Structures are given as C-alpha cells and as structure tokens.
Amino acid sequence: MGSHRNSESTDSLVFFLDLILVRFMRARDLALFLLLAAVAAGGGSEPDRAKGLSVHMLPDRVAQIDGHRGGFTARDASGNESVYADSKELVAFFHTLPLTTQQNGIWIVTTHPSAYSSAEHDKLWVLLELCRLKTIPVFTCRGSELPGGWKRSDVPTGWNNPSETH
C-alpha cells in the first residue's frame, strides 16, 4: 500500500512538471512567433523612395548657367524647393521632416560624375558618412540608371572610377 501511494505521488509530480514544462515551452514559442511576426509586419521593412526625401545633386557649373548655385536640391511636403550647399544643412532639414519620411531615408539622384568638381564629389562622400553615423538610410542613383540603379550607402556608378571624373 505504501508503494502504491508513492507511485501515485510520483505520477502526480511527473504530470505536474510535464504540464509546467509544456506550458512554458508553448509560451516561449508563442512569444518567439509574435516577435517574428512583428518584425515581418513593419519593423524590418525596407525604405520606400516615395515616402522618403527625394534630392537632386545639381552640379555647380550646371546651376551657374541659370545664375543659381548647385548643391542638394530638395522639395518639402508643400512643394517648396530649397538648395542646401552642404550635407550638414541637408541633414538638418531632413530632421525637421515627419518621422515616416525620416524612416524612409534620403534618395539622391546625380548626373554623370564628370559634371561634378572634386569638391562636389567630396560633398557626396561626406553626406554618405554623415548618414551612416546618424543611421539615416541613404540611397544614390545616376539619373541614367533610374529606376533600378539605386545603391544603399554608396556612391553611384562611375564615381569611384578616376577616368570618369575630373
């Protein structure tokens, strides 16, 4: 009779521990599933050009034809166009934009690399580095390679080739 009672007690303990472990594992699996679903739903989505800041990098010598200055030309939500002479000005403007725009980054269209001076080449490199430091998504593309030539956190095609620059 004593061994029968001991067996019942052992069975109850095994059942109890099994129940706890199964529930713990289910809770852990459910939590992991919910985390993965949340990341897939929005946290891990790629930036969208239509929702980011579109910028055109206008070469100084081209802008001077019309009596303007070159630089980073951006348009705000109300359609007002501004030209920013350097990357710090552009990033400062970018930080005034709505959070959804900031999450989708800066999208820069350039022309042929030979249209820019070496100082203008440096401005683009500085902007890329500043965006990297501030974890701003940044994309570049030569106009001739639109719509599929976007490069993330890198210069457009030809900018690394000395034969295509000044």
N, C-alpha and C positions, 0 to 999 in steps of 0.2 A: 504494500500500500504506500509505503514511503517512496519507493522508486517511481510509482505511477504519478504521484504528486510532483515529484522532482521533474519528471518528463513533461508534465503539463506546464510547469513553471518555465522550463527551458523552451518549450514550444512557444509560449506566450512572449518570452523575451526575444526569440528569433523573429517572430511575427512583428513585434513592436519595432525592432531595429530595422527589419526589412521595410516596413511601412515608412519609417522616417527617412531611410536612405533613398527609397524610390521617390518620395515626395521632394526631397532635397534635389535629386538629380533632375526631376521634372521642372522644378522651379529654376534651376540653373540653366537648363536647356531652353526654357521659355524666355528667360532674361536674355540669353545669347541671341535667340531668334529675333526678339523685339529690337535689340540693338542693331543687328544686321539690317533689319527692315527699315529702321530709321535712317541709317546711313545711305541705303539704296534709294530711299524716297526723296532725300533732299540734301543731306549733309555732304554727300560725296559727289554731287552733280558737277558737271563741267561748266565753266563760264560760257555765257551766251553773248555774242557780239552785239546783237540787237538790244541787249539790256545793259551793256557796258558803255564806256565813254569812247566815242569814235574821234580819232585825232588824225590830222593830216600833217606830216612834217614837210613844210614848204621850204625849199632851198632859198637862201638869202638872195642869190643872184636872179632867181626867177621872180621873187616878190618885188625886187627893186625895179623891174621893168614897168610895173604899175605904180611905182612910188611907195610901196609898202615895205614892211620888214618881214623876213622869214621867221620860222620858228615852228612851234607846235600849235596848230590851229584846231581849236575845239569849239563845239557848239553846245550850249546848255539846253536844258529841257524846254525853255521858252523860245529857243531858236536863235538866241543872241550868240554871235561868233566872237571869239577872243583869240588873240595870238599870244602865246607865252614864250618868252625868249629863252628860258632855260627849264631844266627838269624840275627844279625846286618849285618854281611858280606853277607849273602844270600839276604837280603832286599836291600842292597846297589847294589849288582849285578842286582837284579830284576829291579831296577830303571834305569839301563842302557839299558834295552831292549826296543824294539819298543812299542809304545802306545797300539797297538792292543793286544800284549802279556800281557801288564800290565792290560788292561781291563778284561782279561780272568783269571787273578789270578795265584796263586801258588797251585799246586796239588802235595801233598806229599804222597808217598807210604811208609808204615812202615811194619815191620815184627811183630812177636809176641812180646807183651810188655815185657815179661821176658828176652828178648835178650838185653834190654837196661838197663843201670845203672840208678840210681835215678837222677844223674846229667844230663843224656841224656833225661830223662822224663821232667826235668825242661826246657831243651833247647826247646823242642817242645811247652811246655806251653808258654814260652817267645815269641816264634815265632808267635803263635796264637794271643797273646796280642798285639804284635808289629803290626801285620797285621790289627787288629781291630782298633788300634789307627791311623794308616795311611790309613784306609779304603781300604785295599787291599783284594780282595776276596781270601780266602784260604780254601782249602779242604784237608781232610785227609782220608786215607783208608788203612786198613791192606791188604797186598798182597793177603791173603787167601780169602778176600771178594770182590776182583775185579770181574767184572767191576761195580757192582751195589752198593757197600758199602760206597760210598762217603758221608762224613759228612762235612757240611759247618761250619767253625769257631769252630770246636770242635775236641777233640782227638778221635782216632779210638777206636773201640770196645775193651774192656778189660783194657784200660789204667786207668780207674777210679776204677778198682777192685783190691784191695790190694793183693788178693790171686793169681793174675796173674803177679805180679811184684816182684822185689827183696825186 
